[in-house]
Amino acid sequence: MPSDVGFDLDEVDTSAPTRSARLKWVVVVDGTIPGGRATNAAICVAAATAVDVRGLLGGSAVDGDGQSHPGLPWAGCTVLVADGETLRGISAKARERPDIYVADMPEAAQATRVYDEYLGVMASTPAVEVAPLAVSIVGPRNRVDRIVGRLPLLG
């Protein structure tokens, strides 16, 4: 279900620097898991975010030969890294704010191979025990900055 967080049509300014956008998008991944799993988790939360947050993607680009390339985030997306405990705290803080969109990838998603099994595991797991491998948050720039602090870029 789409969130209430997003850009209004008149806010989308693809000619402006990313830092001038009202909303900021960050993906924070667990830096203690192997790179392939971290990449998978980041891609999964980004996919959910792109669908749920209106106005996040710019229009398609057409190259010099006329081939179309799908729209990308016009306001940018920063990928950061944290340990599991910090990631859990970031998710919890972000969820407290109604003006911040949150998508997470619980560890259970990578521990199952059938989506219905994942849903069953999640249904029986208390929220305090959900271990996110990645969290995507979109919200007002200053609030997102306060939540993620000075985490390093994924490297």
Phi, psi and omega in degrees: 000129179301149181270173174277351180273133178168180178263136171285156184306321182285351178271339184289112181230090184286356177266355184262155176297151183301326181293346180273352179291142180296323182257149178240140178244125174230147171241127179245126181246154178287113183283359181265356179260159180303151184305320180295318178292321179295318178297315178302313181298318180297317180295319181296315180289330177293321179298315179298319182294315182299327179283320189273334185258113184291144176076009184285326183261140175280178179288167178297151176253143178244127181278179183298341178261006177087005178280137181271141177235127185305153179298147179243170179296111183290334181264004177085168176207127180255133179252118184246170181229144178209167173278169185302317181295317178296319179299317177300317179295320178298315180299314181297315180297317182295321181293339179289342186256122179290344181266013179235130175273138180229130169233130179236161175240098178294152178306327180302333180294327179269349180271351180240158180243357179236126186302319179298326175295317176303313180300320178294316178299315180296321181296334181258006181253120176299145183307323182291344180260358179287123182255104180285141174264338176204149177225132176251128177229141177228130179185184178307133186312310184293325180288319178296316178302319179295323182288317183272347179060224182247049178295148178283157173293147174296130185231000000 
